[in-house]
Amino acid sequence: MKLLEGKTALIFGLANQRSIAWGIAQAFHEHGAQLGFSYAVPQLERRVRPLAEQIGVNF
């Protein structure tokens, strides 16, 4: 069993692949957490959506 298996996390402030939030999201995903993302402005969706798809997060 993974450390965060069965847990759900909402990651705030995701901006791009260089953001701290992305590093946290990757680590949580590796440990089995189900994730949701939040981003600051609608214009960031074009950057965030491809990252979400990489780890299987469904908006």
Backbone bond lengths (Angstrom), bond angles and torsions (degrees), N, CA, C in turn:
res aa  C-N    CA-C-N  psi(-1)  N-CA   C-N-CA  omega(-1)  CA-C   N-CA-C  phi
1 M - - - 1.456 - - 1.526 109.30 -
2 K 1.317 115.63 135.23 1.458 121.22 178.54 1.525 109.91 -80.93
3 L 1.308 115.51 155.52 1.461 122.54 -174.92 1.534 113.48 -55.88
4 L 1.336 118.09 -40.26 1.468 121.24 -176.41 1.521 113.16 -109.12
5 E 1.301 117.31 14.64 1.467 120.81 179.82 1.525 110.14 -60.56
6 G 1.328 116.17 132.41 1.456 121.17 -178.83 1.519 113.85 85.50
7 K 1.319 117.24 -1.36 1.471 121.52 179.16 1.522 109.84 -100.58
8 T 1.321 116.15 153.92 1.457 122.47 177.41 1.522 108.37 -120.89
9 A 1.331 116.16 136.21 1.463 120.94 179.79 1.518 109.90 -131.17
10 L 1.319 116.24 141.41 1.452 122.40 173.44 1.522 106.96 -107.57
11 I 1.323 115.95 119.08 1.458 121.90 -178.49 1.526 108.40 -96.09
12 F 1.333 116.35 119.31 1.463 122.27 -179.55 1.524 110.74 -96.16
13 G 1.314 116.32 148.04 1.459 121.64 169.84 1.510 116.10 80.33
14 L 1.310 118.04 20.42 1.462 120.13 178.83 1.523 109.07 -69.34
15 A 1.340 116.48 126.75 1.465 120.54 -177.87 1.520 112.02 -119.31
16 N 1.333 116.54 -43.55 1.461 120.99 -179.15 1.524 109.03 -165.11
17 Q 1.325 117.05 -175.33 1.461 120.75 -175.94 1.530 112.95 -71.53
18 R 1.323 118.57 -8.77 1.461 121.51 178.19 1.533 112.83 -99.26
19 S 1.316 117.41 -0.99 1.466 119.55 -177.20 1.527 111.13 -79.60
20 I 1.303 115.28 150.47 1.461 121.17 177.45 1.525 109.87 -59.00
21 A 1.317 116.58 -37.19 1.466 120.94 179.50 1.528 111.11 -58.96
22 W 1.327 118.19 -35.96 1.464 120.94 178.70 1.532 110.30 -67.56
23 G 1.312 117.77 -41.34 1.462 121.11 176.63 1.522 111.57 -61.06
24 I 1.312 116.48 -41.57 1.463 121.34 177.41 1.521 110.07 -64.67
25 A 1.325 116.86 -43.99 1.468 121.02 179.57 1.524 111.05 -60.21
26 Q 1.326 117.36 -43.67 1.464 120.49 179.21 1.527 111.07 -62.23
27 A 1.326 116.85 -43.73 1.461 120.38 179.76 1.526 111.10 -64.39
28 F 1.315 117.66 -44.78 1.464 121.01 178.25 1.522 110.68 -60.72
29 H 1.332 116.19 -42.30 1.467 120.68 179.24 1.529 110.71 -62.11
30 E 1.324 117.21 -44.50 1.468 121.56 179.13 1.520 111.68 -60.47
31 H 1.323 116.91 -29.38 1.461 121.43 -179.43 1.523 112.83 -94.21
32 G 1.342 116.94 8.95 1.455 120.51 169.77 1.512 117.88 97.34
33 A 1.321 118.89 5.06 1.470 120.72 -177.96 1.525 111.56 -75.14
34 Q 1.330 115.52 147.84 1.459 122.31 168.59 1.525 105.85 -85.76
35 L 1.333 117.54 135.58 1.461 120.19 -172.63 1.517 113.45 -120.29
36 G 1.312 114.57 152.76 1.451 124.15 168.31 1.518 106.80 -132.98
37 F 1.330 117.40 149.74 1.461 121.31 -176.99 1.517 111.71 -118.91
38 S 1.321 115.02 148.76 1.455 123.08 171.76 1.523 106.88 -128.86
39 Y 1.319 116.13 146.23 1.461 120.04 177.56 1.516 108.26 -138.72
40 A 1.332 115.92 158.48 1.463 121.71 -168.08 1.525 114.71 -68.79
41 V 1.304 117.55 -45.98 1.469 120.59 -175.79 1.523 109.76 -133.88
42 P 1.323 118.11 151.42 1.467 120.82 -177.93 1.531 114.25 -55.77
43 Q 1.320 117.79 -28.50 1.459 120.62 -179.44 1.533 112.52 -64.14
44 L 1.313 117.89 -21.53 1.466 121.09 179.75 1.521 112.91 -77.46
45 E 1.310 117.58 -12.24 1.467 119.42 -178.07 1.522 111.62 -56.64
46 R 1.322 118.26 -36.92 1.468 120.49 -178.91 1.527 112.02 -64.92
47 R 1.327 118.18 -22.15 1.467 121.86 175.41 1.524 111.57 -90.43
48 V 1.320 116.09 -36.50 1.460 121.04 -174.07 1.525 112.28 -77.52
49 R 1.314 117.94 -39.92 1.469 121.15 -176.63 1.536 112.36 -56.43
50 P 1.349 120.90 -46.69 1.472 119.53 178.49 1.534 112.92 -62.32
51 L 1.324 117.09 -34.50 1.462 120.12 177.37 1.523 110.18 -66.22
52 A 1.321 115.52 -43.62 1.464 120.12 179.08 1.523 110.82 -60.14
53 E 1.314 116.53 -41.55 1.465 120.31 -179.74 1.523 112.04 -65.25
54 Q 1.335 117.52 -30.47 1.469 121.31 178.80 1.521 112.22 -59.86
55 I 1.324 116.60 -34.31 1.464 119.27 -177.38 1.524 112.66 -113.84
56 G 1.322 116.09 13.73 1.457 119.96 172.16 1.513 116.42 79.94
57 V 1.328 117.82 23.18 1.460 120.82 176.45 1.516 107.87 -83.21
58 N 1.328 116.18 127.49 1.452 121.78 -179.75 1.520 108.81 -104.13
59 F 1.308 117.68 119.46 1.465 121.65 -178.92 1.497 110.68 -65.20
